[in-house]
Amino acid sequence: MRNATVAAIIYEFLFDVYRLIDAERGHNEWLPDEHGVVREAFYHSYTSCWEWSTSVLEEVGATKTLQLPHIKQDPNRSSPYSYPLMTLDECRVADFSEFETFDNYCYAMFTFYQLIDQTSGLEGELNLAVRSPRFLEAVASKDDVFLVEDIHCVKFRRDRFEEKVMTRWRDPMQRRIFRRKDGAQK
């Protein structure tokens, strides 16, 4: 079994946030953070792939959710707005070892699969134009849920994903949450 590191998948999530902020720059909202500093906000639109990936980023300290006191929020849902706390360079060298567990890998890969599903074409071929420049080396070549045909073609192996990730997701994985290793401090 070959797995990408959780840290490499976290980097892909943050890359995606920056990619989408940049792509929507003319339409993004600028909102105050908890200190009144106005931030260019990422809006996940309550779309599960971005809602889940930003929850992982929040847990590891790469983004922060913007609480909007002037907007009535559903108490059972967090705000759909967040902003990056880390640059991509900071994320690349950050120590996420306290999150390197198989359950977190399954959670992150399930979430990453949702992103892939939102942005990829037919036959499971990934749209590499929306992945980071590190994706091929740090994720695809390290994980057996991907088939690297060449530097321009990577396919998602749904059968391997089902066998490895979804088997754990459906059966023995007790809590489907992304969290620090037992005993790790914040």
N, C-alpha and C positions, 0 to 999 in steps of 0.2 A: 504494500500500500504506500503510495507516494502522495503526500499532502503538501500543498503550499502552506507557508506559515500564516498564522492569523494576522501577523503584522503586515505581510504583503497584501492581504485582502483589505485590511484597514486602509492602507495607502490607496488602493483602488477606489474605495468609497470616498475618501477625501478628494482624490483627483476628480471624481465624478461631480462632487459638490462644486469645486472650483470651475470645472468645465461648464456646468449649467449656470452658475452665476455669471460667467463670462458670456455665455450664449444669450442670456436674457438681460444683459446689462441695461438696455434701454427701457426695460419694463420692471426691473427689480425695485422693491421698496427699500427705503432707507429708514430704519427704525432705531429707537434708542435702546441701549442695553441697560443692565441693572444699575449702571453708574451715570446714565444719561448721555453716554457717548453714542453718536449716531453711527450705525453699522449698515453696510449693504447686506441685506438679508437673503438667505437661501430659503425658498418656500417649497416644501415638499408636496404640497397640494393634497395631502392625505392619500397619496399614491403609495401603495404598500412597499414597493422596492425602495423608494427614497425615505419613507417613514422608518422602515427597519434599518436602513443603512445609517441614517442620521442618529438613530437611537444607539447604535454601536459606537459611532463617532463621539457621541455625548458621553457614553460610559467610559471611554478611554481618555477623554479630555481633549479631543481634537476639535470639537465644536461645542457651542453652548446654545441652548434653547433661549430664544428671546421671549420673555414673558410680557404680555401686552395688557397692562391693567385697564386700558381704555376700551378693550374689546372683551365682551362677555364670552368666556371660554366654557366649554363643556368640562366639568370637573373630572370626567373620566378619560379625557384626551389631553395630551400635551399640546403646546403651541406648535403650529406647523412651520414656524419661522426659527431659523438658527443662523449663526455666523461662525466662521472658522476661528479657532484660537491658535492654530498651528499653520505654518506654511507647509508646502509640500516637502521642502528640504528638511524642516524640523521633523515632520512625520517620518520621512525616510530613515532618519537616524534615531528616532525615539525608541526607548526600551519598552516594548509591549509584552515582555516575557511573562508578566503576571497574568496575561490573558491566553497564553498558549496551552490550551487544553483541547482534547478531541471534541468535547461538547461545544466549545466556542467555535472551533473549526466548522463543525456541522451547522451551527447557527449562522456563522458568517458565510459559508458556502451556499446555504439555502437562500440567504439574502442576496448574495452575488448572483445566483441563478435567476432571481427575479429581475435584477438589472440586465442580465444577459437577454432574458426573454423580452424585455422592453425595447432593446436596441439591436437585436440581431435578426438576420435574415433566415431564409429557408434552410432546411437540412442541418440545422444546428450550427451553422457557420457564424462565428463571432464577427461583429463589426469592429475591427481593430482600430478604426478611426476614432472611436469614442473611448478606447482604453488608453491607459497611460503608456508612455514609452518604455516603462519598466515591466509591463504586463507579460510580455512574451518570456522574458528571462526569469522574473521573480514569481510568477504564478503559473502560467501555462506549461512551461517546461518542467516545473516541479510537481505538478499535480496530475494524477492519472484520470481525472474527470475531463481532461482536455487532450485532444489529439492535435499535435502540431504537425501539419502537413508541409508547411514551409513558412518563411517569415511573413508571408501575406495571407496565409490560410490556417486558422485554428478552428477546430470544431469542438463542440461541447458533446461529451459522451454521456447521453442521458442514461444509458444502461448502467454505466459505472457509478454515476451520481445516485441512481436509485439504490444500487447495491450497497454503496458505502455510506452516503449521507442520509438518505431517506429511511434506510433500515434502522439507523440509530435514532432518527427523528421520530419515527412512528412507534418504536417499541421501547427500548430500555432508557431512553433519555428522559430523566425524571422531570426536569424543569426546562422549558424552552425559553431560557433567558441567557443573555450574554453577561457574564460576570467574571470578576477576578477569581483566581484560584483560591481555594479554601485557605483562609488565614492571611491572605495578602491584604495589605493596608492601602487605603486610598492616599 
